[in-house]
Amino acid sequence: MTESTIKNTENESSVVRKHSNTWRVVDIVVAAIIAVASGVIFWGWDIVCTAPLAIVGAVTPGFEGLLNAFWLFAGPLAAIIVRRPGAALFAEILAAALELTLGNQWGAGGTLLIGILQGLGAEIGFAVFSYKKWDWLSTTVSGALSGIACAVYSWVTNPAWDALRISVYVVTSAIGGAIVSGVVMYLLQRAIAQTGALDRF
């Protein structure tokens, strides 16, 4: 191996090791695209969710928390792809804003405010790892915390819930978030990455 080749290899390794937390235009665009797509899916879920929530909730009060996962994935997915601080919060808020604009039964509080809380929960999941781990663990923690944030909002806005329902709702919401918004979104990111579409990240 020539001296020039060695230097080039060292330079490439240095570039790989360094990760800037500064947002680029491409980061904003991709996070926004993920948020818009997620917002449309959220809105679609708003339309059809009543029956599934009732069916799952019939198992035991609070069990419907499992299905919250279908409102939580924008943040973890954007973060694991863009890999910038604030990506989870940005995507979840933008997705919720679009969902609210398209119209649903929840209103501003049940859409935008809860979106902010879910985004904060998702963001904390990566912040606890100092934005240095972008793997299945950090994504799963992000999804779970987003689910807990969602459950806490529902708890506060439903003061008549008893302790059992609250406990089941928080646990199932965290589990749903961990699985769908965490593990599944991580696997989705891996699948997309294998196509080469995420090479810029």
N, C-alpha and C positions, 0 to 999 in steps of 0.2 A: 504494500500500500504506500503510495507516495505521500510526501509531506502535505501537498495541496489537498489530497483526498482526506487525509486525517483532519486538517483544519476545517474543511467543508462539513465533515461528519460532526465535529465538535460544535460548529456553529448551528447546525440543524438540531442537535440535541439540546442546545441552549434555548433555541426558539420553542421547542416542544415543552421544555420545563417551565418556561415563563408563561404565566397566564395573567393577562391584564383584566382588571375588573371594570375598566372604562368601557362604557357603551359605545358601540359603533352604529352606523346607520343600518347595517344589515341586521344587527341585534334587535333594534327597534322594529324594523319591518317584519322580521320573522316572529317576534313575540306578539306583534299586533295581529298578524295573520292567524296565529294559533288562538289568540283571544277571540277574534271574530268568528272563526269556525266553532270554537267552544260555545260562544254566546248563542249561536244559532241552534246548536245541539241542546243547550240548556233550555232554550225557549221551546223547542220541540218536546223535551221531557216535561216541561210545565203543562203542556197540553194533554199528555197521556198519563201523567203520573198518579192521578187520583185513584184509579182502580188498583194499580200495583201497590200503592202505599196502604190502601185499606186491606188488601189481601194479606200482605206481609205483617201489617200491624195486628191482624186478627190472631196471629200466633201468640203474641203476648204484647201488652201495651209497651210501646217504645222500640219494638223490634224493627219498625219501619225505618229506624235510623240507618240500617244497612243500605237503603236506597239513596241516601244523601250523597253517596259517592258519585252519582251521575251529575252532581252540580259542583264537584270539587276538583276535577282533573286539570283545569286550565292552568292553574298555578304551578303544580309540580311538573307538568309536561313542558311548559315554557321554560322553566328554570333548568331542567335537565338538558334541554337542547341549547338554549342561549348561554347558560352558565355565567350569569351576571347577577350581582346583588340587586334585588328589587324586581327581578323578572317575574317571580311568582305573584307578587302583589300587583304589579302592573297588569299582567294577563288576567288575573281573576277580577280585578276592578273593571277593566275594559269589557270583559265578557259579560259581567253582570250589568254594566251600563247598556250594552246592546240588548241583552235579554229584557231589560226594563223598557227600553225604547220600542221593542217589538210588541210589548204588551203581555201582561200575565195577571194572574189572580193575586199575586203577593204584594204588589205595590212597591214603593221605594224602600221601605224598611226591610221587607222580606226579600228584596232582590239586591239593591245596591249596598245597603248597610251590611247585610250578611255576607255579601261578596267581599267587602273590605275585610271583615273579620276572618273569612276563610283564606283570603290572600295573605293576611298577617300570619295565620297559623302555618300556612304552607311555607312562607318565607322563613319563619323561625326554624323550620325543619332543616334548612340548609345553613342558616346562620349558626346553629349550634356546632356545626362542623367547620366554622370559620370560612365557609364558601370554598373549601378545599377538597371536599369529597362530593363527587357527582356519581354516585353508584346506587345500587339497589337499596342499600341501607338508608342513605340520606333521603332518597326519594320516598321510601316507605314511611319514614318518620315524618316527612313533609305531608304526605297524604293523611296520615293518622292525626296529626295536629290540626290540619285543616278540618277534618271531621269533628274533632273535639270543639273547635271554635264554632262550627255550625251548630253543634248540639247545645253549646252554652247559650247561644243566641235564642234558640228555640225554648230552652229552659226558662230564660229570663222573660220571654214574651208569652209564656204559658204558666203563670204562677199557680194554676190549679193542679198541675201535675204532681202526683205523689212521689215519694222517694224511690219506689220501685221503678216506676216508669222513667224517671229521670236517669237512674243508674243504668237501666237497660239501653236507653236511648244514647247516652254518652258512649257506652262500650260498643254498641253496634255501629254507631256512626264512625267511631275511630277504626273499627275493623274494616268497614266498607271503604273508608278513605285509604287505609293502608293497602288494601288489596287492589282496588280499581284505580285509584289515583296514584298509588305508589308503585306496586309491583307491575301492574299491567302497563302503566305509562312508561316505566323504565324499559320494559321489554319492547314496547312500541318504539321508543327512542333507539334502542339497539337495532331493531329491524330496519328503521329508516337509515341509520348510520351505515349499515352494511351495503346500502345502495350507493354510498358516496355522496349523498345529498347534504350531509352535515360536515363535510371536510373543512369548511371555513370556520367551524366551531371547535 
